[in-house]
Amino acid sequence: MGTAIVWLRNTLRVHDNPLLHWAWESDEVDSVIPLFVMDPSRGVGGEEPISDTRMGFLYESLVELNQRLGSEHGAGLMVLAGQPEEVIPTVAKELETADGWLLCDYVPDARSREEVEAIGESLGGLGFRTRVFPCVSTILDVERVTQGEGFRDPKSSSDIASILGRVLGEGPDGYLVPGPLDPPEEVRFDRLRFEELLESEPLSKLLVTMDDITGRIDDLGVGESYFRGGEDEALDRLRRKVSERPEFVNEFSKPSTMSTNEHGHPMEPSTTGLSPYLSTGCLSVRKVWEECAKANLASDHTKPPQSLIGQLMFREMFYLLSRSVENWDDDVGNSNCKPIEWGEHDEELVRAWEEGMTGFPYIDAMMRQLEATGWMHHLGRHAVSCFLTRGQLWQNWKHGRDVFDRKLVDSDWAVNNGNWLWLAGVAPFSMPYYRVYNPCPDSKSSLNVEAKEASFIRHWVPELASFPSRYIFEPHLAPEHVQEEAGCVIGTDYPSPIVDRKESRRVNLDLFKESLARIA
């Protein structure tokens, strides 16, 4: 019998937690050390930190996980700061056991896989065995599927449907997705040994206490957010948005949802808002799938790819691609990225885009919403991504990807890169490059904006709060007296458009076409 270090990377929950469940059932484990490592090289502190909003969400999730472990199992969460390759062997040495385990969840990117391999080699000499659990953040076993015989990169909804059917099987009610695990009946926890570890000299230097984390939340001062971090909020949102609203689930069609949030509820997305909880592991994807399938059972409902199940399928597709495609996060050596010759990095253009000062109110409102809340509707993401790349600014998609990675509370390495490849028009699964979103939408736009009152624009771009709706999406076209009456003179109180949207679109489409011709 030995101690298991349960390294929770993207699994900040107790429900459907295969690591805790295995440790509870195993005859080889008599106690566990739940561990989270704040890695500065991944933006948790360090020189290039993630945004305050994203950091606040993470802090809240850690505090709640610690509370849940304590109230339900008399256990605690150890939070240490540093590089996992150094931190985890330090914990193992302090345990002084010849029969230990390192349990961790599977993460598909090469760096994470190599990190676990290196840690496992270090721990081997200390009497520790390493076990990596698949299907913790995904439905499919990403490693087994992508490395299996006959696997081919999925490029469409039908491709991922075929993979799910082949791997999982299908019944009359859909794919045979395994149900989520119940919370473990017990988390074997040695409180005295745990506290002794925290007080040891090597670990005390790395320790981040819950009081520290709570103080950091207060210091961030991010204000009201769309989402509070943690498993409790995740399960409550799942209940409110899915389990108790079968009609919403069955009628859900993602392309039809409003990019400017629910009308009359500016802080509530028109979608489920579950993605932040999935990306941090506060919520199990199998739990979400199960609840959606229950709503669909014996009912008429929308089908993939528009349905909620369809959105989870796309998530699986990006996870598979992120493992099978070399250089998934790059534009060089990436088989899923056409080598388009983007313009030189223009710092002023990218900064104006990031800060919501482009002179295009819809784009600016979305980017300011992102800055303040860490959130943006998927159609807003479509619009701002297209605007930065092939639409108006002709900048490399990686510049936008990096901004989203720092700021989105649902930031996810596999999904974020997949979406940017898609929306830049460079991937095999991209829409045709010449389909460019109009950054000045109206009520008939596929971006699904509320244009009559334009309350979303007025909220996030308060300079235009008194502008008549007729001009609010293109305020530079308003007569001078209208601007003066609204108290916002374009070019003085709010930026003039940084590009001519029609001319830049024409030029960029020609450049894209020329790049494609050179590739051919």
HUZI-V592817 format. One record per residue. N is the residue number from 1. RES is the residue in one letter. PHI is phi as a letter, one per 20 degrees, with the letter a starting at -180 (* if undefined). NEAR is the number of other C-alpha atoms within 8 Angstrom. D_FIRST is the distance of its C-alpha to the first C-alpha in whole Angstrom. Layout:
n->N res->RES phi->PHI near->NEAR d_first->D_FIRST
n->N res->RES phi->PHI near->NEAR d_first->D_FIRST
This chain:
n->1 res->M phi->* near->7 d_first->0
n->2 res->G phi->b near->12 d_first->4
n->3 res->T phi->e near->14 d_first->7
n->4 res->A phi->d near->13 d_first->10
n->5 res->I phi->e near->13 d_first->13
n->6 res->V phi->e near->13 d_first->15
n->7 res->W phi->e near->12 d_first->19
n->8 res->L phi->e near->11 d_first->21
n->9 res->R phi->e near->9 d_first->24
n->10 res->N phi->c near->9 d_first->27
n->11 res->T phi->c near->12 d_first->25
n->12 res->L phi->e near->15 d_first->26
n->13 res->R phi->b near->12 d_first->25
n->14 res->V phi->d near->12 d_first->23
n->15 res->H phi->f near->11 d_first->25
n->16 res->D phi->l near->13 d_first->24
n->17 res->N phi->d near->12 d_first->21
n->18 res->P phi->g near->9 d_first->19
n->19 res->L phi->f near->11 d_first->17
n->20 res->L phi->f near->11 d_first->16
n->21 res->H phi->f near->12 d_first->16
n->22 res->W phi->f near->8 d_first->14
n->23 res->A phi->f near->12 d_first->11
n->24 res->W phi->f near->12 d_first->12
n->25 res->E phi->e near->6 d_first->12
n->26 res->S phi->f near->7 d_first->9
n->27 res->D phi->e near->6 d_first->7
n->28 res->E phi->e near->6 d_first->5
n->29 res->V phi->c near->13 d_first->5
n->30 res->D phi->d near->10 d_first->6
n->31 res->S phi->b near->11 d_first->9
n->32 res->V phi->c near->14 d_first->11
n->33 res->I phi->c near->13 d_first->14
n->34 res->P phi->f near->11 d_first->17
n->35 res->L phi->c near->12 d_first->19
n->36 res->F phi->c near->11 d_first->23
n->37 res->V phi->d near->13 d_first->25
n->38 res->M phi->e near->11 d_first->29
n->39 res->D phi->e near->12 d_first->30
n->40 res->P phi->f near->13 d_first->34
n->41 res->S phi->f near->8 d_first->34
n->42 res->R phi->d near->6 d_first->34
n->43 res->G phi->n near->12 d_first->36
n->44 res->V phi->e near->11 d_first->34
n->45 res->G phi->n near->11 d_first->36
n->46 res->G phi->n near->8 d_first->38
n->47 res->E phi->e near->6 d_first->41
n->48 res->E phi->c near->6 d_first->42
n->49 res->P phi->f near->11 d_first->40
n->50 res->I phi->f near->12 d_first->40
n->51 res->S phi->f near->8 d_first->42
n->52 res->D phi->g near->8 d_first->42
n->53 res->T phi->f near->13 d_first->42
n->54 res->R phi->f near->13 d_first->39
n->55 res->M phi->f near->10 d_first->37
n->56 res->G phi->f near->12 d_first->38
n->57 res->F phi->f near->13 d_first->36
n->58 res->L phi->f near->10 d_first->33
n->59 res->Y phi->g near->12 d_first->33
n->60 res->E phi->f near->13 d_first->34
n->61 res->S phi->f near->13 d_first->31
n->62 res->L phi->f near->10 d_first->28
n->63 res->V phi->f near->12 d_first->30
n->64 res->E phi->f near->11 d_first->29
n->65 res->L phi->f near->14 d_first->26
n->66 res->N phi->f near->11 d_first->25
n->67 res->Q phi->f near->9 d_first->27
n->68 res->R phi->f near->10 d_first->26
n->69 res->L phi->g near->13 d_first->22
n->70 res->G phi->f near->10 d_first->23
n->71 res->S phi->f near->8 d_first->26
n->72 res->E phi->e near->7 d_first->24
n->73 res->H phi->c near->9 d_first->20
n->74 res->G phi->m near->9 d_first->20
n->75 res->A phi->d near->14 d_first->19
n->76 res->G phi->b near->11 d_first->20
n->77 res->L phi->d near->11 d_first->21
n->78 res->M phi->e near->10 d_first->21
n->79 res->V phi->d near->11 d_first->24
n->80 res->L phi->c near->13 d_first->25
n->81 res->A phi->d near->12 d_first->28
n->82 res->G phi->q near->11 d_first->29
n->83 res->Q phi->f near->11 d_first->28
n->84 res->P phi->g near->10 d_first->25
n->85 res->E phi->f near->9 d_first->25
n->86 res->E phi->d near->8 d_first->25
n->87 res->V phi->f near->13 d_first->23
n->88 res->I phi->f near->9 d_first->20
n->89 res->P phi->g near->11 d_first->19
n->90 res->T phi->f near->10 d_first->21
n->91 res->V phi->f near->10 d_first->18
n->92 res->A phi->f near->13 d_first->15
n->93 res->K phi->f near->9 d_first->17
n->94 res->E phi->f near->8 d_first->17
n->95 res->L phi->f near->8 d_first->13
n->96 res->E phi->l near->6 d_first->13
n->97 res->T phi->c near->11 d_first->10
n->98 res->A phi->e near->8 d_first->10
n->99 res->D phi->b near->10 d_first->7
n->100 res->G phi->d near->13 d_first->8
n->101 res->W phi->c near->12 d_first->10
n->102 res->L phi->d near->13 d_first->14
n->103 res->L phi->d near->13 d_first->15
n->104 res->C phi->b near->12 d_first->19
n->105 res->D phi->e near->15 d_first->22
n->106 res->Y phi->f near->11 d_first->24
n->107 res->V phi->c near->6 d_first->28
n->108 res->P phi->f near->12 d_first->30
n->109 res->D phi->f near->10 d_first->32
n->110 res->A phi->g near->7 d_first->32
n->111 res->R phi->f near->6 d_first->31
n->112 res->S phi->f near->9 d_first->28
n->113 res->R phi->f near->11 d_first->27
n->114 res->E phi->f near->8 d_first->28
n->115 res->E phi->f near->10 d_first->26
n->116 res->V phi->f near->8 d_first->23
n->117 res->E phi->f near->8 d_first->24
n->118 res->A phi->f near->9 d_first->24
n->119 res->I phi->f near->12 d_first->21
n->120 res->G phi->f near->12 d_first->19
n->121 res->E phi->f near->8 d_first->21
n->122 res->S phi->f near->9 d_first->21
n->123 res->L phi->f near->12 d_first->17
n->124 res->G phi->g near->9 d_first->17
n->125 res->G phi->f near->7 d_first->18
n->126 res->L phi->d near->10 d_first->15
n->127 res->G phi->n near->10 d_first->12
n->128 res->F phi->d near->14 d_first->12
n->129 res->R phi->d near->11 d_first->13
n->130 res->T phi->d near->8 d_first->15
n->131 res->R phi->c near->8 d_first->16
n->132 res->V phi->d near->8 d_first->19
n->133 res->F phi->e near->11 d_first->20
n->134 res->P phi->e near->12 d_first->24
n->135 res->C phi->l near->10 d_first->26
n->136 res->V phi->e near->13 d_first->25
n->137 res->S phi->d near->14 d_first->28
n->138 res->T phi->c near->12 d_first->30
n->139 res->I phi->f near->10 d_first->31
n->140 res->L phi->e near->9 d_first->31
n->141 res->D phi->f near->9 d_first->29
n->142 res->V phi->g near->13 d_first->31
n->143 res->E phi->f near->9 d_first->29
n->144 res->R phi->f near->7 d_first->30
n->145 res->V phi->f near->11 d_first->33
n->146 res->T phi->f near->11 d_first->35
n->147 res->Q phi->e near->8 d_first->34
n->148 res->G phi->f near->7 d_first->34
n->149 res->E phi->f near->4 d_first->38
n->150 res->G phi->n near->4 d_first->41
n->151 res->F phi->f near->8 d_first->39
n->152 res->R phi->c near->5 d_first->42
n->153 res->D phi->g near->8 d_first->42
n->154 res->P phi->f near->9 d_first->43
n->155 res->K phi->c near->8 d_first->47
n->156 res->S phi->b near->7 d_first->47
n->157 res->S phi->f near->12 d_first->46
n->158 res->S phi->f near->6 d_first->47
n->159 res->D phi->f near->9 d_first->45
n->160 res->I phi->f near->14 d_first->42
n->161 res->A phi->f near->9 d_first->43
n->162 res->S phi->f near->8 d_first->43
n->163 res->I phi->f near->8 d_first->40
n->164 res->L phi->f near->11 d_first->38
n->165 res->G phi->f near->10 d_first->40
n->166 res->R phi->f near->7 d_first->39
n->167 res->V phi->e near->7 d_first->35
n->168 res->L phi->e near->9 d_first->35
n->169 res->G phi->n near->9 d_first->38
n->170 res->E phi->c near->9 d_first->40
n->171 res->G phi->c near->7 d_first->41
n->172 res->P phi->f near->4 d_first->44
n->173 res->D phi->d near->6 d_first->43
n->174 res->G phi->p near->6 d_first->42
n->175 res->Y phi->f near->10 d_first->39
n->176 res->L phi->e near->8 d_first->36
n->177 res->V phi->f near->7 d_first->33
n->178 res->P phi->g near->5 d_first->30
n->179 res->G phi->f near->7 d_first->30
n->180 res->P phi->f near->10 d_first->27
n->181 res->L phi->f near->9 d_first->24
n->182 res->D phi->f near->6 d_first->24
n->183 res->P phi->g near->9 d_first->22
n->184 res->P phi->f near->10 d_first->19
n->185 res->E phi->f near->5 d_first->19
n->186 res->E phi->b near->6 d_first->16
n->187 res->V phi->d near->13 d_first->15
n->188 res->R phi->f near->10 d_first->12
n->189 res->F phi->b near->11 d_first->13
n->190 res->D phi->d near->9 d_first->13
n->191 res->R phi->f near->8 d_first->17
n->192 res->L phi->f near->6 d_first->18
n->193 res->R phi->f near->7 d_first->15
n->194 res->F phi->f near->10 d_first->17
n->195 res->E phi->f near->8 d_first->20
n->196 res->E phi->f near->8 d_first->20
n->197 res->L phi->f near->11 d_first->19
n->198 res->L phi->f near->10 d_first->22
n->199 res->E phi->e near->8 d_first->24
n->200 res->S phi->f near->9 d_first->23
n->201 res->E phi->g near->6 d_first->26
n->202 res->P phi->f near->7 d_first->25
n->203 res->L phi->e near->13 d_first->24
n->204 res->S phi->f near->9 d_first->26
n->205 res->K phi->f near->6 d_first->29
n->206 res->L phi->d near->10 d_first->27
n->207 res->L phi->f near->11 d_first->27
n->208 res->V phi->d near->9 d_first->29
n->209 res->T phi->f near->7 d_first->29
n->210 res->M phi->f near->7 d_first->30
n->211 res->D phi->f near->6 d_first->33
n->212 res->D phi->g near->8 d_first->34
n->213 res->I phi->f near->11 d_first->33
n->214 res->T phi->f near->11 d_first->35
n->215 res->G phi->f near->8 d_first->38
n->216 res->R phi->f near->8 d_first->38
n->217 res->I phi->f near->11 d_first->39
n->218 res->D phi->f near->7 d_first->41
n->219 res->D phi->f near->6 d_first->43
n->220 res->L phi->f near->8 d_first->43
n->221 res->G phi->l near->6 d_first->45
n->222 res->V phi->f near->9 d_first->45
n->223 res->G phi->m near->4 d_first->47
n->224 res->E phi->f near->5 d_first->47
n->225 res->S phi->d near->10 d_first->45
n->226 res->Y phi->f near->8 d_first->45
n->227 res->F phi->c near->6 d_first->41
n->228 res->R phi->e near->8 d_first->38
n->229 res->G phi->f near->14 d_first->35
n->230 res->G phi->p near->17 d_first->32
n->231 res->E phi->f near->15 d_first->30
n->232 res->D phi->g near->7 d_first->33
n->233 res->E phi->f near->9 d_first->36
n->234 res->A phi->f near->13 d_first->34
n->235 res->L phi->f near->9 d_first->34
n->236 res->D phi->f near->8 d_first->37
n->237 res->R phi->f near->12 d_first->39
n->238 res->L phi->g near->12 d_first->38
n->239 res->R phi->f near->9 d_first->39
n->240 res->R phi->f near->9 d_first->42
n->241 res->K phi->e near->10 d_first->43
n->242 res->V phi->c near->15 d_first->42
n->243 res->S phi->g near->11 d_first->41
n->244 res->E phi->e near->7 d_first->44
n->245 res->R phi->c near->9 d_first->46
n->246 res->P phi->g near->11 d_first->46
n->247 res->E phi->f near->7 d_first->50
n->248 res->F phi->f near->9 d_first->49
n->249 res->V phi->f near->14 d_first->46
n->250 res->N phi->f near->13 d_first->49
n->251 res->E phi->e near->9 d_first->51
n->252 res->F phi->f near->11 d_first->49
n->253 res->S phi->c near->10 d_first->51
n->254 res->K phi->g near->9 d_first->50
n->255 res->P phi->f near->7 d_first->53
n->256 res->S phi->e near->6 d_first->55
n->257 res->T phi->f near->9 d_first->53
n->258 res->M phi->e near->12 d_first->54
n->259 res->S phi->f near->12 d_first->54
n->260 res->T phi->d near->12 d_first->55
n->261 res->N phi->m near->13 d_first->53
n->262 res->E phi->f near->10 d_first->54
n->263 res->H phi->f near->7 d_first->57
n->264 res->G phi->n near->4 d_first->57
n->265 res->H phi->c near->7 d_first->54
n->266 res->P phi->f near->10 d_first->54
n->267 res->M phi->d near->6 d_first->50
n->268 res->E phi->c near->8 d_first->49
n->269 res->P phi->f near->11 d_first->48
n->270 res->S phi->e near->10 d_first->50
n->271 res->T phi->e near->7 d_first->47
n->272 res->T phi->f near->10 d_first->43
n->273 res->G phi->m near->8 d_first->42
n->274 res->L phi->e near->9 d_first->39
n->275 res->S phi->g near->8 d_first->38
n->276 res->P phi->f near->11 d_first->37
n->277 res->Y phi->f near->14 d_first->34
n->278 res->L phi->f near->13 d_first->33
n->279 res->S phi->f near->12 d_first->33
n->280 res->T phi->e near->12 d_first->31
n->281 res->G phi->m near->12 d_first->29
n->282 res->C phi->f near->15 d_first->30
n->283 res->L phi->c near->15 d_first->31
n->284 res->S phi->e near->13 d_first->29
n->285 res->V phi->f near->11 d_first->32
n->286 res->R phi->f near->12 d_first->31
n->287 res->K phi->f near->11 d_first->32
n->288 res->V phi->f near->10 d_first->35
n->289 res->W phi->g near->10 d_first->36
n->290 res->E phi->f near->10 d_first->35
n->291 res->E phi->f near->10 d_first->37
n->292 res->C phi->f near->14 d_first->40
n->293 res->A phi->f near->9 d_first->40
n->294 res->K phi->f near->7 d_first->40
n->295 res->A phi->f near->13 d_first->44
n->296 res->N phi->f near->12 d_first->45
n->297 res->L phi->g near->7 d_first->44
n->298 res->A phi->l near->4 d_first->48
n->299 res->S phi->c near->7 d_first->50
n->300 res->D phi->f near->6 d_first->52
n->301 res->H phi->b near->9 d_first->50
n->302 res->T phi->f near->10 d_first->50
n->303 res->K phi->d near->8 d_first->49
n->304 res->P phi->g near->10 d_first->47
n->305 res->P phi->e near->11 d_first->47
n->306 res->Q phi->f near->12 d_first->49
n->307 res->S phi->f near->15 d_first->47
n->308 res->L phi->f near->13 d_first->43
n->309 res->I phi->g near->12 d_first->42
n->310 res->G phi->f near->12 d_first->44
n->311 res->Q phi->f near->11 d_first->43
n->312 res->L phi->f near->10 d_first->39
n->313 res->M phi->f near->12 d_first->40
n->314 res->F phi->f near->11 d_first->42
n->315 res->R phi->f near->9 d_first->38
n->316 res->E phi->f near->12 d_first->37
n->317 res->M phi->f near->10 d_first->39
n->318 res->F phi->f near->11 d_first->39
n->319 res->Y phi->f near->13 d_first->35
n->320 res->L phi->f near->12 d_first->36
n->321 res->L phi->f near->12 d_first->39
n->322 res->S phi->f near->13 d_first->37
n->323 res->R phi->e near->14 d_first->35
n->324 res->S phi->e near->9 d_first->37
n->325 res->V phi->e near->11 d_first->40
n->326 res->E phi->f near->9 d_first->40
n->327 res->N phi->l near->9 d_first->41
n->328 res->W phi->g near->12 d_first->41
n->329 res->D phi->e near->6 d_first->42
n->330 res->D phi->c near->8 d_first->45
n->331 res->D phi->d near->10 d_first->48
n->332 res->V phi->c near->7 d_first->48
n->333 res->G phi->m near->7 d_first->47
n->334 res->N phi->d near->12 d_first->46
n->335 res->S phi->f near->7 d_first->47
n->336 res->N phi->d near->10 d_first->47
n->337 res->C phi->c near->11 d_first->49
n->338 res->K phi->f near->9 d_first->53
n->339 res->P phi->f near->9 d_first->54
n->340 res->I phi->f near->8 d_first->56
n->341 res->E phi->e near->6 d_first->58
n->342 res->W phi->f near->7 d_first->58
n->343 res->G phi->f near->8 d_first->60
n->344 res->E phi->f near->5 d_first->59
n->345 res->H phi->g near->6 d_first->57
n->346 res->D phi->d near->8 d_first->59
n->347 res->E phi->f near->6 d_first->57
n->348 res->E phi->f near->6 d_first->60
n->349 res->L phi->f near->9 d_first->60
n->350 res->V phi->f near->11 d_first->56
n->351 res->R phi->f near->8 d_first->56
n->352 res->A phi->f near->10 d_first->58
n->353 res->W phi->f near->13 d_first->56
n->354 res->E phi->f near->9 d_first->53
n->355 res->E phi->e near->10 d_first->55
n->356 res->G phi->m near->12 d_first->57
n->357 res->M phi->c near->11 d_first->60
n->358 res->T phi->e near->13 d_first->62
n->359 res->G phi->n near->10 d_first->64
n->360 res->F phi->d near->12 d_first->63
n->361 res->P phi->g near->13 d_first->62
n->362 res->Y phi->f near->11 d_first->60
n->363 res->I phi->f near->14 d_first->58
n->364 res->D phi->f near->16 d_first->58
n->365 res->A phi->f near->13 d_first->57
n->366 res->M phi->f near->14 d_first->54
n->367 res->M phi->f near->13 d_first->53
n->368 res->R phi->f near->12 d_first->53
n->369 res->Q phi->g near->12 d_first->51
n->370 res->L phi->g near->12 d_first->48
n->371 res->E phi->f near->9 d_first->49
n->372 res->A phi->e near->9 d_first->49
n->373 res->T phi->c near->10 d_first->46
n->374 res->G phi->m near->14 d_first->44
n->375 res->W phi->c near->10 d_first->45
n->376 res->M phi->b near->10 d_first->48
n->377 res->H phi->f near->12 d_first->49
n->378 res->H phi->f near->7 d_first->48
n->379 res->L phi->f near->10 d_first->52
n->380 res->G phi->f near->12 d_first->53
n->381 res->R phi->f near->10 d_first->50
n->382 res->H phi->g near->10 d_first->52
n->383 res->A phi->f near->13 d_first->55
n->384 res->V phi->f near->12 d_first->54
n->385 res->S phi->f near->13 d_first->52
n->386 res->C phi->f near->14 d_first->56
n->387 res->F phi->g near->12 d_first->58
n->388 res->L phi->f near->16 d_first->56
n->389 res->T phi->d near->13 d_first->56
n->390 res->R phi->f near->17 d_first->58
n->391 res->G phi->f near->14 d_first->60
n->392 res->Q phi->c near->13 d_first->62
n->393 res->L phi->d near->11 d_first->60
n->394 res->W phi->l near->11 d_first->59
n->395 res->Q phi->d near->14 d_first->56
n->396 res->N phi->g near->11 d_first->53
n->397 res->W phi->f near->12 d_first->51
n->398 res->K phi->f near->9 d_first->48
n->399 res->H phi->f near->9 d_first->50
n->400 res->G phi->f near->11 d_first->49
n->401 res->R phi->g near->11 d_first->46
n->402 res->D phi->f near->8 d_first->45
n->403 res->V phi->f near->9 d_first->46
n->404 res->F phi->f near->10 d_first->44
n->405 res->D phi->f near->12 d_first->41
n->406 res->R phi->f near->12 d_first->42
n->407 res->K phi->d near->14 d_first->43
n->408 res->L phi->f near->12 d_first->42
n->409 res->V phi->f near->10 d_first->39
n->410 res->D phi->d near->12 d_first->38
n->411 res->S phi->g near->13 d_first->38
n->412 res->D phi->b near->8 d_first->36
n->413 res->W phi->g near->8 d_first->36
n->414 res->A phi->f near->12 d_first->37
n->415 res->V phi->f near->11 d_first->39
n->416 res->N phi->f near->12 d_first->41
n->417 res->N phi->f near->11 d_first->42
n->418 res->G phi->f near->11 d_first->43
n->419 res->N phi->f near->8 d_first->45
n->420 res->W phi->f near->13 d_first->47
n->421 res->L phi->f near->14 d_first->48
n->422 res->W phi->f near->13 d_first->49
n->423 res->L phi->f near->12 d_first->51
n->424 res->A phi->f near->14 d_first->53
n->425 res->G phi->n near->11 d_first->54
n->426 res->V phi->d near->14 d_first->52
n->427 res->A phi->e near->11 d_first->50
n->428 res->P phi->f near->8 d_first->50
n->429 res->F phi->e near->7 d_first->49
n->430 res->S phi->f near->12 d_first->52
n->431 res->M phi->f near->8 d_first->55
n->432 res->P phi->g near->6 d_first->58
n->433 res->Y phi->g near->12 d_first->59
n->434 res->Y phi->e near->5 d_first->62
n->435 res->R phi->e near->6 d_first->61
n->436 res->V phi->d near->9 d_first->61
n->437 res->Y phi->f near->10 d_first->60
n->438 res->N phi->f near->6 d_first->63
n->439 res->P phi->f near->11 d_first->62
n->440 res->C phi->d near->9 d_first->64
n->441 res->P phi->f near->11 d_first->64
n->442 res->D phi->c near->8 d_first->66
n->443 res->S phi->f near->9 d_first->65
n->444 res->K phi->e near->6 d_first->65
n->445 res->S phi->f near->8 d_first->63
n->446 res->S phi->f near->5 d_first->60
n->447 res->L phi->f near->11 d_first->58
n->448 res->N phi->l near->13 d_first->58
n->449 res->V phi->d near->11 d_first->59
n->450 res->E phi->e near->12 d_first->61
n->451 res->A phi->d near->8 d_first->64
n->452 res->K phi->f near->6 d_first->67
n->453 res->E phi->e near->6 d_first->66
n->454 res->A phi->l near->10 d_first->63
n->455 res->S phi->f near->7 d_first->61
n->456 res->F phi->f near->11 d_first->58
n->457 res->I phi->f near->14 d_first->60
n->458 res->R phi->f near->12 d_first->62
n->459 res->H phi->f near->8 d_first->59
n->460 res->W phi->e near->11 d_first->57
n->461 res->V phi->c near->12 d_first->60
n->462 res->P phi->f near->8 d_first->62
n->463 res->E phi->g near->10 d_first->65
n->464 res->L phi->d near->11 d_first->66
n->465 res->A phi->g near->10 d_first->66
n->466 res->S phi->d near->8 d_first->70
n->467 res->F phi->f near->12 d_first->70
n->468 res->P phi->f near->7 d_first->72
n->469 res->S phi->g near->10 d_first->69
n->470 res->R phi->g near->5 d_first->72
n->471 res->Y phi->d near->10 d_first->71
n->472 res->I phi->f near->12 d_first->68
n->473 res->F phi->e near->12 d_first->66
n->474 res->E phi->c near->10 d_first->69
n->475 res->P phi->f near->10 d_first->70
n->476 res->H phi->f near->7 d_first->72
n->477 res->L phi->e near->6 d_first->74
n->478 res->A phi->f near->9 d_first->75
n->479 res->P phi->g near->6 d_first->79
n->480 res->E phi->g near->7 d_first->79
n->481 res->H phi->f near->6 d_first->80
n->482 res->V phi->f near->9 d_first->77
n->483 res->Q phi->f near->14 d_first->75
n->484 res->E phi->f near->9 d_first->77
n->485 res->E phi->f near->7 d_first->77
n->486 res->A phi->e near->11 d_first->73
n->487 res->G phi->m near->8 d_first->73
n->488 res->C phi->b near->13 d_first->71
n->489 res->V phi->e near->10 d_first->73
n->490 res->I phi->f near->11 d_first->71
n->491 res->G phi->n near->7 d_first->71
n->492 res->T phi->d near->7 d_first->71
n->493 res->D phi->e near->8 d_first->69
n->494 res->Y phi->b near->11 d_first->67
n->495 res->P phi->f near->11 d_first->66
n->496 res->S phi->f near->9 d_first->69
n->497 res->P phi->g near->9 d_first->67
n->498 res->I phi->f near->8 d_first->66
n->499 res->V phi->b near->7 d_first->67
n->500 res->D phi->e near->7 d_first->69
n->501 res->R phi->f near->8 d_first->67
n->502 res->K phi->f near->6 d_first->69
n->503 res->E phi->f near->7 d_first->70
n->504 res->S phi->f near->12 d_first->67
n->505 res->R phi->f near->12 d_first->66
n->506 res->R phi->f near->8 d_first->68
n->507 res->V phi->f near->8 d_first->68
n->508 res->N phi->f near->12 d_first->64
n->509 res->L phi->f near->12 d_first->64
n->510 res->D phi->f near->8 d_first->67
n->511 res->L phi->f near->8 d_first->64
n->512 res->F phi->f near->12 d_first->62
n->513 res->K phi->f near->8 d_first->64
n->514 res->E phi->f near->8 d_first->65
n->515 res->S phi->f near->11 d_first->61
n->516 res->L phi->f near->10 d_first->61
n->517 res->A phi->f near->7 d_first->64
n->518 res->R phi->f near->6 d_first->63
n->519 res->I phi->f near->6 d_first->60
n->520 res->A phi->f near->4 d_first->61
